[in-house]
Amino acid sequence: MVSENNGPCPASVELSFVSEATGVARSCPVYVGTCGYSYTEWVDSGFYPEGTKSAEMLGLYGRCFSVVELNYTWYQMARADALARMVEKAPAHLLFAAKLTRTMTHERDDNWREQLHLYRQGIEPLKNRLLAVLLQLPPDFDRSIANRNYLAALLDGLHDLPVAVEFRHCSWATDSVFAELERRRVTLVAIDAPSLPGLFPSLDVVTNPALFYVRFHGRNKEGWRSGNMQKKFNYDYSEEELRAWCDSYLQPMAACADRGILFFNNHVRAMAPRNGRKLAVILAGLRQGER
Amino acid sequence: MSSQGFRLRERDVLHFNVADFAVAVERVTDGSLRGRPLIIAPLQAARAVVYDMSEEAYGEGVRKGMPLRQATGICRGAELLAPRVRLYQKAMQAFLKELQGYSPLIEYGQADGHFFVDVTGTHRLYGPAPDVGWRVRRHVRTSLGINPIWTLGTSKLVAKVASRLVKPVGEYIVTAGEEAIFLAPLPIHLLPGLSGSELQKLQEFQLTTIGALAKLNCHQLMVPFGSRCEYLHAASRGIDDSRVGSPGAGLQGIDYEHTFADDTNDRRQLEGVVATLAGRAGFRLRAQQQVARRVGIWLRYSDGGHVVRQASCRTGTSSDFLLQQLALTALQRALTRRTRIRSCRLVCDRLQRRSPQLSLFPEQEQGQLRRQKVLGAMDSLRKRFGHGVISVGRQVPVDISAGDSSGLPIH
């Protein structure tokens, strides 16, 4: 799959629109990618050629996609030396989003300000190619006063970086939250996930005109709360589902943003890159339809 | 890759390490011990040495194996506790149970909070290796109340160095292919498996980083380090093919320890204890239908120093008589100092299944058969009345007292 010749900026499409308000034509480049790229399972599943070593994966990934979400920075603090080596080896066209470390989201501690300082230093090598810092909040992070204050302080600490916030708790789905994110020019992450009680809903709200950010988690209702990643993210999007999503969500979001990134998180059996490629083909069709 | 289609996978080896394990367990049982300097040492012994100490006590200069009197002099405010080895073993078992849900290949030490887990090829069941590391840590933290370091590498060596780097808390993922780059800037003492004299020699040669060592080839290293040159050469580049042993594969040993009530250098007393420990190991081997091909003796001296020596046989044995013979040979080799001995540990390893095959010439084995009958009768008695009920030869009754690890199985 990765051996195909996909052009200089694979899986990216520039969508054009005419603004309803001003009548002016504008375009919105949309990049498709996956959450993480280094999965041994993707060798077994045929996305990477047989025998691919971890060190070779990013180069091969770049033949199919133009953006990647780095998820290992969630497990451990970003380290400048490691990221500098990674950027050096990465294809020149590849852009990045980096997850904020879990010590500031899921396992918050009193020393989070020090952690934030370390993180900022760690992602320094990505600076020119960084599209967003992803702040993924856990399902139990509800809109309590303490959590609101924490999030505000964290966003203050990240103010000069492009930030995208992903909520998992439904209590954050209110206009006042969206208005505050808009004021701060922070991107609200749109998610595609199973429709379950308590989970943040799928929305097409754009809070930052510079960027919209979408994460496709799959729609596996049974596996979502199993505690096993292999069950949670085991979902294969059909072409119809992706087309329907484009009609309902992509077009309205792309119409009010300068750029968009779409990531597939259903990494099981390499369905994420497969679905990503499928969506890229659909987007290319939309682009041609415009002409 | 071979022409038959075999391919070497990059390995995913997780290392979990609970820093100051005994202290961590004691703090779970008594929350008031948190944040205070704590020293764990046998309190009744005449010249006790430090078994474990908290980070606070370590910061004051207390070290494992240091005489307790010296340690309490350095760290005057430290809380003193006697070691509860059984409790630590119980905590190890609980941790092990957590890990067994992810891989059959687990290697662990004696009540020391170290676990290597080979999760290569388990990604389809449990997801990527970093996620397994994180989840285990989270569960152990919730269920046991202890916070282990977790690191991920392509070998035990790399994962262990990463643990040493982040100690006492944290995590570290060494990306496959970056082993040598990761090791290069690190100080040489972080490399595992180096003896004190080797470290000293490396310092003399101004080889202060692992990278500096990696620049030398095997021939250059052979002159000062002899047969160790190959290990040093490979280790400095992050190459380590050693397997993560599983207890079922017989890579773990059977392990018994006796701590003397008073330090001793009485040869007869030592031989009696070694024979008793060999008898206990033999009893356990026979019960497990296993034989051991090597017996090791670990002597810990009053001054904290220790000596390890081994004796092996070509065909494995579970007979008390042969095990005792091997153990006494190892003891003879280990008795290199005149200092009094604090404790003695016997390890039977290189275990394998006992062969059910009978000899072609039974008439030559009459003596052996008689000995087997004696052992069989003794095993029956011991099963019913306890191990101390009967002994042969040099074996002496060894009491198991509270706070003492005498004769307790380590694994």
Chai-1 contact restraints between the chains, C-beta under 6 A:
chainA,res_idxA,chainB,res_idxB,connection_type,confidence,min_distance_angstrom,max_distance_angstrom,comment,restraint_id
A,T40,B,H123,contact,1.0,0.0,6.0,A-B,restraint_1
A,E41,B,H123,contact,1.0,0.0,6.0,A-B,restraint_2
A,G51,B,R7,contact,1.0,0.0,6.0,A-B,restraint_3
A,S54,B,E10,contact,1.0,0.0,6.0,A-B,restraint_4
A,S54,B,A176,contact,1.0,0.0,6.0,A-B,restraint_5
A,S54,B,G177,contact,1.0,0.0,6.0,A-B,restraint_6
A,A55,B,G177,contact,1.0,0.0,6.0,A-B,restraint_7
A,Y75,B,P130,contact,1.0,0.0,6.0,A-B,restraint_8
A,Y75,B,W134,contact,1.0,0.0,6.0,A-B,restraint_9
A,Q76,B,E171,contact,1.0,0.0,6.0,A-B,restraint_10
A,Q76,B,I173,contact,1.0,0.0,6.0,A-B,restraint_11
A,M229,B,G127,contact,1.0,0.0,6.0,A-B,restraint_12
A,M229,B,D131,contact,1.0,0.0,6.0,A-B,restraint_13
A,Q230,B,G127,contact,1.0,0.0,6.0,A-B,restraint_14
